[in-house]
Amino acid sequence: MAVPSPYADRLAEIRVERREATVRGGRTAYWVYGEPDAETTLVAVHGYRGDHHGLEPVVAHLGGIRIISPDLPGFGETAPLPGVEHTLQAYADWLADFVDVVAPGAPVLGHSFGSIVVAAAVAGGLRTPRVILVNPIGAPALEGPRGILTRLAVFYYWAGAHLPRPLGDALLRNGLIVRVMSISMAKTKDPELRTFIHDQHDTYFSRFADRDVLRQGFLASVSNDVRVFAPQIAQPTLLIAADRDDITPIGAQRHLQTLFPRAELVEIAGVGHLIHYEKPQQAAAAITRFLRPSADGTP
């Protein structure tokens, strides 16, 4: 039985509709939250192995903003891109086309791996007035505080791809391993919130299409980071970082800010790589302020 969300009451007050769009020869499933006449529409891209559900706690606190949240190709309810390897460039091209189809000119947000996809797409020409990166991957994952665990993950995904398919699939969807991943990322001491986070990962972390797209996505996530794209992003950019993030430490996030022509950094204390689950209200407050800029157009 699913664990009740601490944010369920707020989310229940928001209108939501599931839709599909044809993008890059495939069908992309996406969800629209909020009213169609909202002044601002935001496209929000989730992280690796998750789907749109992961960003719903933030959505629950973004009153008055219309949010469009797709499942990445190969995850959740979106099928893999037909006939291509799921490289970062493939994901960036998909996102640029998706935004052009469903919300041309909208601000874009990316969490974790989604931050790399968004940064690559914007640097590549995606038309958007503002960029928001939550828990951005601002340094090589293999060099972070948990570099050893990342190397173990490299072996894990390699094994999952090379074992006989039934064994590989079983390994990649193994509930114990998913739980270890969840425990390693959660920082909250609130037992009910931790239970909810673990249930979210148990429920949605194995909703990938197949082991091939999972490994391709993993390689894209650990082989790239936001730094290379930052100087090419001229739009006002908001970085929302955590002071206990094991994937990109806060010092690296502060350096990342300096690589953008126009970026501000909001640091959230007492949380790690799960801002969207543990501190969604603080993230949403920063996002709301950023999307309602001052009269002179500054971030």
PyMOL commands that set and color helices and strands:
alter all, ss='L'
color gray80, all
select helices_A, chain A and resi 8-12+52-59+88-102+113-123+141-143+147-162+165-172+175-185+191-204+211-222+226-228+230-232+250-259+275-278+280-291
alter helices_A, ss='H'
color red, helices_A
select strands_A, chain A and resi 16-23+26-33+40-45+65-70+108-111+131-134+237-242+263-268
alter strands_A, ss='S'
color yellow, strands_A
deselect
rebuild
show_as cartoon
